[in-house]
Amino acid sequence: MNGLRFLCKAGLGCFSAVWFLSAASFAGTDSTAAGENVFKSHCVLCHGTDATGNTTMGKQLKARNLHSAIVQKKSDAELKHIITAGEGNMPAFSAQLSSAQIDELVAYVRQLGKSKK
């Protein structure tokens, strides 16, 4: 009887863990999709639709290729700070984007790192 209780508890624990991980995966997907929308409305002028920085404005400002190792090696906190406060030729977006939108944008930039260009 004790073994049955253990198996039920273990099964419930496994079910809970699978459910939590599935929910986290869907949340990440939603965050990435939302980040893509933010990117399309605020970033494409300089970084381009493909995020390589290969636009007229991007070339003038030396916009980074967001797929590149130099961008992808930065921590999420560093990326959030750059988007929020600006860096070099990149302007600050703290007045245009909420903290949640910036987090979504960071999630999208991370997704870009999975496809090298």
Backbone as ProteinMPNN parsed JSONL, in Angstrom:
{"seq_chain_A": "MNGLRFLCKAGLGCFSAVWFLSAASFAGTDSTAAGENVFKSHCVLCHGTDATGNTTMGKQLKARNLHSAIVQKKSDAELKHIITAGEGNMPAFSAQLSSAQIDELVAYVRQLGKSKK", "coords_chain_A": {"N_chain_A": [[0.818, -1.191, 0.0], [1.94, 1.236, 0.783], [3.794, 1.52, -1.256], [2.123, 1.952, -3.459], [1.039, 4.441, -2.811], [3.372, 5.956, -2.957], [3.986, 5.687, -5.707], [1.769, 6.986, -6.821], [2.126, 9.564, -5.826], [4.608, 10.126, -6.988], [3.928, 9.902, -9.684], [2.066, 11.987, -9.924], [3.759, 14.079, -9.327], [5.512, 13.92, -11.526], [3.69, 14.415, -13.597], [2.971, 17.048, -12.955], [5.43, 18.344, -13.301], [5.881, 17.96, -16.058], [3.667, 19.333, -17.091], [4.251, 21.944, -16.162], [6.691, 22.49, -17.506], [5.79, 22.355, -20.143], [3.995, 24.494, -20.183], [5.777, 26.571, -19.725], [7.253, 26.436, -22.067], [5.325, 27.17, -23.979], [4.824, 29.763, -23.076], [7.293, 30.926, -23.572], [7.285, 30.826, -26.354], [5.138, 32.527, -26.936], [6.199, 34.878, -25.91], [8.395, 35.222, -27.584], [7.095, 35.581, -30.059], [5.678, 37.921, -29.51], [7.859, 39.562, -29.088], [8.927, 39.572, -31.653], [7.004, 41.087, -32.958], [7.374, 43.568, -31.676], [9.961, 44.052, -32.527], [9.552, 44.305, -35.321], [8.106, 46.681, -35.377], [9.773, 48.594, -34.214], [12.52, 48.221, -34.725], [13.377, 47.446, -37.296], [14.089, 49.454, -39.115], [16.775, 50.106, -38.73], [18.068, 47.613, -38.128], [17.014, 45.917, -40.021], [14.732, 43.667, -41.74], [15.696, 41.113, -41.585], [17.36, 41.222, -39.456], [20.091, 41.679, -39.677], [21.312, 44.104, -39.878], [21.805, 45.176, -42.293], [20.892, 47.527, -43.774], [20.229, 50.743, -45.27], [20.204, 52.772, -43.271], [21.12, 51.211, -41.151], [23.714, 50.524, -42.01], [24.912, 53.06, -42.019], [24.806, 53.693, -39.313], [26.184, 51.619, -38.274], [24.869, 49.327, -37.303], [24.443, 46.447, -35.325], [24.64, 43.01, -36.334], [22.166, 41.014, -35.318], [22.187, 38.296, -35.119], [24.749, 37.623, -34.688], [27.729, 36.398, -32.987], [28.88, 38.243, -31.249], [26.726, 39.737, -30.318], [25.041, 37.715, -29.332], [26.551, 36.602, -27.276], [26.263, 38.283, -25.168], [24.755, 38.857, -21.981], [21.312, 38.403, -20.925], [20.602, 40.508, -19.269], [22.469, 42.448, -20.037], [21.699, 42.886, -22.725], [19.114, 43.851, -22.283], [19.732, 46.219, -20.925], [21.111, 47.644, -22.94], [19.084, 47.978, -24.866], [17.283, 49.456, -23.351], [18.747, 51.75, -22.362], [20.347, 52.489, -24.472], [23.316, 52.423, -26.58], [26.416, 53.322, -27.88], [25.794, 54.068, -31.202], [23.185, 53.275, -31.042], [19.979, 54.237, -30.108], [18.286, 54.972, -26.965], [15.492, 53.099, -25.807], [13.765, 53.287, -23.724], [11.723, 55.133, -23.333], [9.912, 54.511, -25.307], [9.257, 51.799, -25.137], [7.818, 49.349, -22.978], [8.92, 47.702, -19.956], [8.215, 45.013, -20.086], [7.888, 44.685, -22.868], [10.518, 45.066, -23.673], [11.717, 42.842, -22.48], [10.447, 40.868, -24.014], [11.528, 41.479, -26.481], [14.221, 40.883, -26.022], [13.949, 38.112, -25.731], [13.231, 37.501, -28.354], [15.554, 38.303, -29.733], [17.29, 36.393, -28.733], [16.19, 34.143, -29.95], [16.834, 34.721, -32.579], [19.531, 34.213, -32.558], [19.68, 31.508, -32.871], [19.51, 31.038, -35.518], [21.85, 31.486, -37.747], [23.14, 34.239, -39.583]], "CA_chain_A": [[0.0, 0.0, 0.0], [2.843, 2.385, 0.802], [4.377, 1.611, -2.594], [1.112, 2.554, -4.326], [1.005, 5.869, -2.474], [4.586, 6.547, -3.501], [3.848, 5.765, -7.161], [0.785, 8.028, -7.122], [2.772, 10.85, -5.58], [5.644, 10.297, -8.004], [3.234, 10.15, -10.955], [1.517, 13.34, -9.867], [4.909, 14.98, -9.419], [5.973, 13.9, -12.923], [2.687, 15.109, -14.394], [3.102, 18.479, -12.661], [6.664, 18.835, -13.92], [5.664, 18.01, -17.509], [2.739, 20.439, -17.337], [4.967, 23.207, -15.939], [7.64, 22.685, -18.602], [5.009, 22.643, -21.351], [3.485, 25.859, -20.053], [6.916, 27.472, -19.892], [7.588, 26.443, -23.493], [4.338, 27.992, -24.671], [5.042, 31.157, -22.669], [8.467, 31.387, -24.316], [6.871, 31.013, -27.733], [4.339, 33.75, -26.951], [7.119, 35.985, -25.67], [9.178, 35.391, -28.805], [6.197, 36.15, -31.077], [5.445, 39.317, -29.124], [9.132, 40.245, -29.342], [9.04, 39.774, -33.101], [6.137, 42.233, -33.287], [8.07, 44.769, -31.203], [11.089, 44.221, -33.446], [9.041, 44.803, -36.602], [7.616, 48.049, -35.27], [10.744, 49.539, -33.666], [13.934, 47.9, -34.958], [13.723, 47.079, -38.672], [14.681, 50.564, -39.852], [18.234, 49.993, -38.629], [18.555, 46.233, -38.136], [16.462, 45.223, -41.177], [13.768, 42.598, -41.462], [16.434, 39.887, -41.281], [18.138, 41.517, -38.238], [21.531, 41.676, -39.945], [21.826, 45.475, -39.898], [22.159, 45.459, -43.68], [19.979, 48.522, -44.343], [20.921, 52.019, -45.465], [20.387, 53.37, -41.951], [21.947, 50.289, -40.367], [25.107, 50.67, -42.442], [25.383, 54.37, -41.549], [24.947, 53.662, -37.851], [26.926, 50.398, -37.922], [23.984, 48.488, -36.484], [24.943, 45.077, -35.169], [23.916, 41.839, -36.797], [21.657, 40.432, -34.08], [22.484, 36.862, -35.143], [26.193, 37.455, -34.489], [28.242, 35.93, -31.699], [29.133, 39.389, -30.373], [25.442, 40.078, -29.678], [24.506, 36.55, -28.637], [27.319, 36.283, -26.067], [25.846, 39.196, -24.102], [23.716, 38.315, -21.091], [19.994, 39.022, -21.09], [20.643, 41.794, -18.559], [23.215, 43.39, -20.887], [20.847, 43.229, -23.858], [18.033, 44.69, -21.772], [20.31, 47.535, -20.641], [21.405, 48.299, -24.223], [17.807, 48.388, -25.459], [16.683, 50.462, -22.472], [19.534, 52.977, -22.213], [21.111, 52.783, -25.677], [24.767, 52.198, -26.518], [27.021, 53.734, -29.143], [24.837, 54.735, -32.092], [21.823, 52.803, -30.802], [19.277, 55.098, -29.145], [17.547, 54.367, -25.853], [14.085, 52.837, -26.096], [13.008, 53.255, -22.464], [10.53, 55.975, -23.448], [8.989, 53.937, -26.292], [8.91, 50.404, -24.848], [7.666, 48.957, -21.576], [9.875, 46.689, -19.504], [7.743, 43.727, -20.624], [8.209, 44.658, -24.3], [11.964, 44.897, -23.787], [11.96, 41.424, -22.186], [10.01, 40.119, -25.198], [12.518, 41.75, -27.519], [15.401, 40.077, -25.677], [13.611, 36.723, -26.084], [13.288, 37.408, -29.816], [16.975, 38.357, -30.124], [17.843, 35.064, -28.434], [15.714, 33.236, -30.996], [17.613, 35.032, -33.785], [20.838, 33.576, -32.404], [19.588, 30.105, -33.269], [19.622, 30.975, -36.977], [22.983, 32.344, -38.107], [23.102, 34.938, -40.876]], "C_chain_A": [[0.862, 1.255, 0.0], [3.482, 2.598, -0.573], [3.42, 2.268, -3.573], [1.01, 4.058, -4.071], [2.213, 6.586, -3.07], [4.463, 6.725, -5.012], [2.861, 6.852, -7.558], [1.403, 9.408, -6.926], [3.819, 11.131, -6.651], [5.012, 10.603, -9.363], [2.669, 11.552, -11.013], [2.636, 14.36, -9.981], [5.434, 15.066, -10.845], [4.99, 14.646, -13.815], [2.807, 16.617, -14.203], [4.331, 19.066, -13.338], [6.495, 18.958, -15.43], [4.738, 19.164, -17.859], [3.447, 21.768, -17.2], [5.93, 23.49, -17.086], [6.92, 22.99, -19.908], [4.491, 24.069, -21.32], [4.607, 26.867, -20.26], [7.326, 27.55, -21.367], [6.617, 27.307, -24.275], [4.516, 29.461, -24.323], [6.226, 31.727, -23.413], [8.12, 31.667, -25.766], [6.055, 32.296, -27.867], [5.223, 34.971, -26.802], [7.946, 36.271, -26.915], [8.334, 36.027, -29.906], [5.916, 37.614, -30.771], [6.702, 40.144, -29.384], [9.352, 40.509, -30.822], [8.187, 40.961, -33.541], [6.771, 43.551, -32.855], [9.229, 45.083, -32.149], [10.626, 44.845, -34.765], [8.605, 46.262, -36.526], [8.665, 49.058, -34.794], [12.19, 49.348, -34.143], [14.334, 47.709, -36.421], [14.365, 48.218, -39.469], [16.207, 50.457, -39.863], [18.725, 48.556, -38.791], [18.036, 45.431, -39.325], [15.531, 44.104, -40.784], [14.455, 41.286, -41.102], [17.372, 40.052, -40.084], [19.652, 41.502, -38.448], [22.144, 43.075, -39.911], [22.184, 45.941, -41.293], [21.086, 46.339, -44.345], [20.769, 49.806, -44.539], [21.219, 52.665, -44.114], [21.306, 52.511, -41.087], [23.419, 50.394, -40.724], [25.691, 51.986, -41.947], [25.667, 54.349, -40.048], [25.776, 52.481, -37.348], [26.128, 49.532, -36.945], [24.507, 47.059, -36.464], [24.024, 44.055, -35.842], [23.467, 41.103, -35.537], [21.82, 38.919, -34.012], [23.913, 36.592, -34.691], [26.563, 37.01, -33.08], [28.458, 37.091, -30.739], [27.865, 39.836, -29.653], [24.981, 38.914, -28.813], [25.287, 36.192, -27.374], [26.97, 37.209, -24.897], [24.76, 38.532, -23.252], [22.384, 39.003, -21.396], [19.966, 40.394, -20.43], [21.39, 42.847, -19.38], [22.374, 43.831, -22.079], [19.719, 44.153, -23.421], [18.54, 46.106, -21.503], [20.574, 48.306, -21.936], [20.121, 48.804, -24.868], [17.196, 49.536, -24.65], [17.423, 51.798, -22.534], [20.267, 53.403, -23.486], [22.592, 52.499, -25.461], [25.358, 52.548, -27.874], [26.016, 54.508, -29.97], [23.389, 54.298, -31.875], [21.157, 53.698, -29.766], [18.612, 54.286, -28.031], [16.081, 54.187, -26.255], [13.23, 52.805, -24.837], [11.735, 54.091, -22.524], [9.481, 55.377, -24.394], [8.479, 52.548, -25.926], [8.777, 50.178, -23.35], [8.746, 47.934, -21.219], [9.496, 45.31, -20.058], [8.067, 43.604, -22.114], [9.708, 44.46, -24.514], [12.346, 43.45, -23.482], [11.567, 40.551, -23.376], [11.005, 40.289, -26.346], [13.795, 40.962, -27.273], [15.143, 38.614, -26.031], [13.687, 36.527, -27.592], [14.732, 37.432, -30.306], [17.641, 37.012, -29.84], [17.421, 34.044, -29.502], [16.498, 33.459, -32.295], [18.981, 34.365, -33.745], [20.846, 32.13, -32.827], [19.669, 29.928, -34.776], [20.694, 31.989, -37.408], [22.804, 32.939, -39.484], [24.324, 35.787, -41.006]], "O_chain_A": [[0.557, 2.224, -0.695], [3.683, 3.736, -0.996], [3.842, 3.051, -4.423], [0.907, 4.849, -5.009], [2.091, 7.682, -3.617], [4.795, 7.785, -5.543], [3.091, 7.567, -8.533], [1.228, 10.304, -7.752], [3.905, 12.248, -7.162], [5.499, 11.458, -10.102], [2.779, 12.23, -12.035], [2.487, 15.384, -10.649], [5.764, 16.15, -11.324], [5.396, 15.416, -14.685], [2.753, 17.376, -15.171], [4.274, 20.166, -13.888], [6.92, 19.95, -16.022], [4.991, 19.895, -18.816], [3.265, 22.646, -18.043], [5.98, 24.614, -17.585], [7.397, 23.804, -20.699], [4.544, 24.773, -22.329], [4.408, 27.9, -20.899], [7.702, 28.617, -21.852], [7.027, 28.088, -25.134], [4.372, 30.32, -25.193], [6.19, 32.879, -23.845], [8.606, 32.638, -26.346], [6.258, 33.066, -28.806], [5.026, 35.979, -27.481], [8.17, 37.43, -27.263], [8.808, 36.917, -30.612], [5.917, 38.451, -31.673], [6.621, 41.284, -29.843], [9.898, 41.546, -31.201], [8.599, 41.746, -34.394], [6.712, 44.539, -33.587], [9.446, 46.236, -32.521], [11.234, 45.795, -35.26], [8.724, 46.997, -37.506], [8.466, 50.263, -34.955], [13.007, 50.253, -33.971], [15.516, 47.804, -36.749], [15.114, 47.958, -40.41], [16.846, 50.692, -40.888], [19.692, 48.309, -39.511], [18.57, 44.36, -39.613], [15.536, 43.645, -39.641], [13.883, 40.446, -40.407], [18.1, 39.122, -39.737], [20.409, 41.33, -37.492], [23.367, 43.213, -39.916], [22.802, 46.993, -41.458], [20.466, 45.951, -45.335], [21.877, 49.933, -44.016], [22.354, 53.058, -43.846], [22.167, 53.031, -40.376], [24.279, 50.357, -39.843], [26.839, 52.027, -41.503], [26.652, 54.923, -39.582], [26.037, 52.357, -36.151], [26.635, 49.075, -35.921], [24.96, 46.539, -37.483], [22.806, 44.225, -35.903], [24.303, 40.621, -34.772], [21.612, 38.322, -32.956], [24.252, 35.46, -34.348], [25.818, 37.216, -32.122], [28.241, 36.943, -29.536], [27.925, 40.267, -28.501], [24.571, 39.119, -27.671], [24.74, 35.54, -26.484], [27.348, 36.936, -23.758], [23.955, 37.746, -23.752], [22.344, 40.049, -22.044], [19.378, 41.334, -20.964], [20.986, 44.009, -19.413], [22.337, 45.016, -22.409], [19.404, 45.124, -24.108], [17.857, 47.081, -21.816], [20.287, 49.501, -22.011], [20.074, 49.931, -25.361], [16.653, 50.481, -25.223], [16.81, 52.846, -22.734], [20.751, 54.53, -23.58], [23.061, 52.356, -24.332], [24.847, 52.111, -28.906], [25.447, 55.492, -29.5], [22.47, 54.878, -32.453], [21.694, 53.9, -28.677], [18.41, 53.078, -28.153], [15.51, 55.022, -26.957], [12.089, 52.344, -24.877], [10.764, 53.783, -21.832], [8.297, 55.701, -24.294], [7.393, 52.154, -26.353], [9.528, 50.743, -22.554], [9.4, 47.376, -22.1], [10.368, 44.535, -20.452], [8.475, 42.537, -22.572], [10.116, 43.76, -25.44], [13.21, 42.888, -24.155], [12.275, 39.6, -23.709], [11.28, 39.345, -27.086], [14.388, 40.43, -28.212], [16.024, 37.945, -26.572], [14.161, 35.49, -28.057], [15.095, 36.665, -31.197], [18.467, 36.55, -30.627], [18.213, 33.19, -29.901], [16.791, 32.509, -33.021], [19.526, 33.994, -34.785], [21.906, 31.574, -33.115], [19.87, 28.817, -35.268], [20.454, 33.196, -37.422], [22.383, 32.268, -40.426], [24.499, 36.465, -42.019]]}, "name": "protein", "num_of_chains": 1, "seq": "MNGLRFLCKAGLGCFSAVWFLSAASFAGTDSTAAGENVFKSHCVLCHGTDATGNTTMGKQLKARNLHSAIVQKKSDAELKHIITAGEGNMPAFSAQLSSAQIDELVAYVRQLGKSKK"}
